[in-house]
């Protein structure tokens, strides 16, 4: 009986150890905002892109990190376009832009209320010029 | 006298910080030490520490068998089983075991499932988001469950992700209790810091990087006695994160029982990555009063240092629970946060909520949040959580 218990305990421990390794998936969290664009070094890109990135960092990344997708990790234009949220030259097809104003004067993002018009314009100027 | 909005907001800030500070002083200086274990508010039932009811010594995550009994006999509604008799209460306690006690002796496994969602209002109406649906498996081995294993896997769907990328674990660790006082836990866990409120968007959790996904791989050294509870946790960060931004460091928490139902504590964390360094500290009080009521208060701040600029953040949290009747608890959260003290801006939250245990094994929590900033602009959001354990 004791031997059986020992064996089953060992089995559970081995399975659990493997499980712990596998289950500890995904490494996105609050540290995602610590990208060079957010606090390490100057933005690497056009002035339009850097201005837009500042708006995104200030308005979006506080929620869009970790479980809501680590937008802080997108620090280049190429990363934004390959993410599918930005379509080069087409603000009206870019979900990043559309969801800010898809209801008359505001959008369903950010949840706390519309971003100012000048910041909205900054994003459009960037995407239009890609 | 006419109260201007600016004066009203300044008054709110003073009020939240004032309340937080006064509770800290009250607990640290005025009240005398006394004899002195879930949610931090269960101190009102005399449970000063979390480790009696949860496998994790600082709370959160799956319940131990003892925690199941407490939930069934003290916390949740009971319409059918106990009939208010002693014999009935024993039957209620027995029924709280895994699968009603049917499998308790044949397996050490304790599975549970959880759901967390967020709802908010927009011009287009109400929207809802599935934040997290998770399953956990806890197991205790040896006498008094000295050796424990906890595994958790959560489904957290995100736009643009598919397959296994939508899954993550927030708790996966092995623990060993050396004796009644000391324990060692290793694996992926929350950091030992402050009051572990379930509101992962609270300033006290965000500013100190203890939010929903901020668990770290590390070792937690835990000590508990009648008067003190101490945790020291060196950590390597989330090992699956890019090493350049992964924060490595140490966190610590000390709690002291200064009264029959009062715990006062302090915590600190120092961590750094290649890009930033974070130093955070907080003082807190958990206080139980009346018949099932509780008050939680935390005051803290953090400094985030980077090559470009340093940022100092401050926050205050006051949360009150009151027992409406067994099974139903009302709560009110007041929060104030300044993410950058050099800017003249702040965010504040007034959050009424309700926590309902319609029966043992089931918990429902609904939190409303009115968030506003220095401009006076604000909005409502609602979050709801549903927890089951088998």
Contacts between the chains, C-beta under 8 A, distances in Angstrom:
chain1	res1	chain2	res2	distance
A	9	B	141	5.8
A	12	B	108	7.7
A	12	B	139	6.4
A	12	B	141	7.6
A	12	B	149	7.2
A	13	B	149	7.3
A	16	B	139	7.4
A	16	B	149	4.5
A	16	B	151	6.4
A	16	B	174	7.1
A	17	B	174	7.7
A	19	B	151	5.0
A	19	B	172	7.1
A	20	B	149	7.9
A	20	B	151	6.4
A	20	B	172	4.2
A	20	B	173	7.0
A	20	B	174	7.2
A	20	B	187	5.6
A	20	B	188	7.3
A	23	B	151	5.5
A	23	B	152	6.9
A	23	B	153	5.0
A	23	B	169	3.9
A	23	B	172	4.8
A	24	B	169	5.0
A	24	B	172	5.2
A	24	B	187	7.7
A	24	B	188	4.7
A	24	B	217	7.0
A	24	B	238	7.8
A	24	B	239	7.3
A	24	B	240	6.6
A	25	B	164	6.7
A	25	B	167	5.9
A	25	B	168	5.4
A	25	B	169	6.1
A	25	B	240	6.6
A	26	B	165	7.3
A	26	B	167	7.2
A	26	B	168	3.7
A	26	B	169	7.8
A	26	B	213	7.7
A	26	B	240	6.3
A	27	B	238	4.8
A	27	B	239	7.4
A	27	B	240	3.4
A	27	B	241	3.3
A	27	B	242	7.0
A	27	B	246	7.5
A	28	B	168	8.0
A	28	B	213	6.3
A	28	B	241	7.3
A	29	B	209	7.7
A	29	B	211	7.4
A	29	B	213	4.1
A	29	B	214	4.8
A	29	B	215	7.8
A	29	B	238	6.0
A	29	B	241	6.8
A	30	B	206	7.2
A	30	B	209	4.5
A	30	B	211	5.5
A	30	B	213	7.2
A	30	B	214	5.2
A	31	B	209	7.2
A	31	B	214	8.0
A	31	B	237	7.4
A	31	B	238	8.0
A	31	B	241	6.4
A	31	B	245	4.6
A	31	B	246	6.4
A	31	B	247	5.5
A	31	B	273	6.4
A	31	B	276	7.9
A	32	B	245	6.9
A	34	B	245	4.6
A	34	B	273	6.0
A	34	B	275	4.4
A	34	B	276	4.7
A	34	B	306	7.4
A	35	B	245	7.0
A	35	B	275	7.5
A	36	B	275	7.0
A	39	B	275	6.5
A	39	B	276	5.9
A	39	B	304	7.5
A	39	B	306	3.8
A	39	B	307	7.5
A	39	B	308	5.5
A	39	B	309	7.1
A	40	B	275	4.4
A	40	B	276	7.6
A	40	B	306	6.1
A	40	B	307	5.8
A	40	B	308	6.8
A	41	B	307	6.5
A	41	B	308	7.1
A	62	B	206	7.6
A	65	B	213	7.9
A	66	B	211	6.7
A	66	B	212	6.1
A	66	B	213	3.4
A	66	B	214	7.4
A	67	B	131	6.5
A	67	B	132	6.8
A	67	B	156	4.8
A	67	B	158	7.0
A	67	B	168	7.7
A	67	B	212	5.6
A	67	B	213	5.5
A	68	B	158	6.6
A	69	B	158	4.7
A	69	B	159	6.3
A	69	B	160	6.6
A	69	B	161	7.2
A	73	B	242	7.9
A	83	B	160	6.3
A	84	B	160	6.0
A	85	B	160	7.5
A	102	B	124	7.8
A	103	B	122	6.6
A	103	B	123	4.0
A	103	B	124	5.2
A	104	B	123	6.7
A	106	B	122	7.6
A	106	B	123	5.9
A	107	B	122	7.8
A	108	B	122	4.6
A	108	B	123	8.0
A	108	B	124	6.2
A	108	B	127	6.2
A	111	B	120	4.6
A	111	B	122	7.1
A	111	B	379	6.7
A	111	B	381	6.1
A	112	B	371	6.0
A	112	B	377	7.7
A	112	B	378	7.8
A	112	B	379	4.8
A	112	B	381	7.9
A	113	B	377	5.7
A	113	B	379	5.7
